[in-house]
Amino acid sequence: MFERSRKGETALLIQPHAGGPPDEDALEEFGDLARSAGATVAATLTARIDRPNSATLIGSGKLEEVQAAAEATGADLILVNHPLTPGQERNLERTLKRRVVDRTGLILDIFAQRARSHEGKLQVELAQLRHMATRLIRGWTHLERQRGGSIGLRGPGETQLETDRRLLQKRVEQLQRRLEKVEVQRTQMRRARVRSELPRVALVGYTNAGKSTLFNALTGAEAYAADQLFATLDPTVRRIELPGGGVVLADTVGFVRDLPHELVAAFRSTLSEAREADLLLHIVDAADPLRNERIAQVDEVLAEIGAGEIPQLLVFNKIDRLGDNAQVPGEEVDGADEAVEAVPMQPRHDRPAEGRGRVWVSARDGAGLDLLRNAVGEALDLRHVTGEVRLPPQAARLRAQLHELGAVRAEQADDDGWLVELDIAEADAERLYTQAHGDVLRPLLPERTVDTRLA
């Protein structure tokens, strides 16, 4: 039996395809995935598969070609851009005498490298164990059945394979319990944000579209951002101020085509930041000629996690990377396959009568960020109210809250309390109106709001 090598830095990529020419974009993305995992791509091969081989996926002739290419390039790792069954993976390794990893295993490996938070590491390990559970095989002598005392050999004991499976299942159950506790804590944090009545906005999009760079530009945070696939796995949440009031902004994990179901299930709690948002900022790489395809793939994952009906604002990022007179496929129009349009070279905010609004920005240069802030405020219907109010001495706590919100523009103190000039988000004024001494804000609020609260 082939003993799996612990090495695996030089990779030979295999791109299976069914009929027609191979998908060059899929192969390019798979190469990016391999490099993101730390592998050096030695060569790539395409394999037409009209009828998949149940034992090895690819045919015997192609298998010989892969063997020769691996020996010629010195590749010690075979990466297959297709899901493999445990049997196919095992048979390929036995024949090629090299470690074989399919698309799911490769993405899991990248996630394992990128996870930084306690929750993220637990989620990745759980997904890996579930993937591994189907790949425990009997192949070495230590997997033979262990027997009782050597004199009587009173019958078979537990095989090492069965022991491994039992221990693996115990670890899976332990991880599930830990994740349940983490999810309770995350749910409590989300409830606290809900009680604050701040609208929730989540950044979603295809991996490497620039979500974390945009998050840092909007919040001033220092979330990890890099030009690589799946640079961010752990959600980061910050409050930001927009024209009309504050919102809670969350950065989430990026999506990719054919995202393994194990990862969608494992990261369901993380993706709940998107599922429970009031607005999704769908970040798109404006310089990507396949941006329409990327948008559709992200929409598919959002529908899978239950976030398909949440309002979206399309944010086309990286306009700084566009060349002169750049043209890329536009959104579908009137049932046509694609409309071709010139990409705006300058920041712009489009407000279509129907469908999703679109904003064109550069997170790296900061171009268009004010347009984006205004667009988010419009999408959430955020409004400000202004005016002067008299705060009595008993309203010291209310005064402190107003200062904390940054709503106080000027104030004068006298024996009757404070005369305060306010510029405050309507949502914050409505929330404070229900608290002690908050009725002093009544003159600032629209009549419809006051009538609703008094009803």
Secondary structure as UniProt FT lines:
FT   STRAND          10..17
FT   HELIX           24..36
FT   TURN            37..38
FT   STRAND          40..48
FT   TURN            54..56
FT   HELIX           60..73
FT   STRAND          77..80
FT   HELIX           86..96
FT   STRAND          99..102
FT   HELIX           103..114
FT   HELIX           118..133
FT   TURN            134..135
FT   HELIX           141..143
FT   STRAND          145..147
FT   TURN            150..152
FT   STRAND          156..159
FT   HELIX           160..195
FT   TURN            196..197
FT   STRAND          200..206
FT   TURN            207..208
FT   HELIX           211..219
FT   TURN            229..230
FT   STRAND          236..242
FT   TURN            243..244
FT   STRAND          245..251
FT   TURN            257..258
FT   HELIX           261..266
FT   HELIX           268..275
FT   STRAND          279..285
FT   TURN            286..287
FT   TURN            289..290
FT   HELIX           291..304
FT   TURN            305..306
FT   TURN            308..309
FT   STRAND          312..317
FT   HELIX           319..321
FT   TURN            324..325
FT   STRAND          327..329
FT   TURN            334..335
FT   STRAND          340..342
FT   STRAND          348..350
FT   STRAND          357..360
FT   TURN            363..366
FT   HELIX           369..379
FT   TURN            380..381
FT   STRAND          384..391
FT   HELIX           393..395
FT   HELIX           396..404
FT   TURN            405..406
FT   STRAND          408..414
FT   TURN            415..416
FT   STRAND          417..425
FT   HELIX           426..433
FT   TURN            436..437
FT   HELIX           438..444
FT   HELIX           447..454
//
